[in-house]
């Protein structure tokens, strides 16, 4: 997910394809708007660089397409 808004109390609003969630950012050092993070159980647990985030999002899209039967490969 990508950090869209930072709150004062170590929380932020994160976005993934237009779906937003409020998440605890206290486990991420110096979170910034625009950062990509992995979220588990309401906590951001790891920061990703943009290339790694895009690669993982592409992989999730492929897995979802395959699971839904719309995989063309």
C-alpha angles and dihedrals in degrees: 000000000000124000108243102168133017119214124204095245101062092274131113144181111248129196134209115176093331095313111116133199133178108239137184109248098183093111093057118081113232099347115202136192107268096031117131116225139176112239126205125175093345096311128105101230105173138021118224129198115240096257093052092045092051092047092052093046089051090051092050090051090052091049092049091049091050093047092051092049095244094111109128096198 
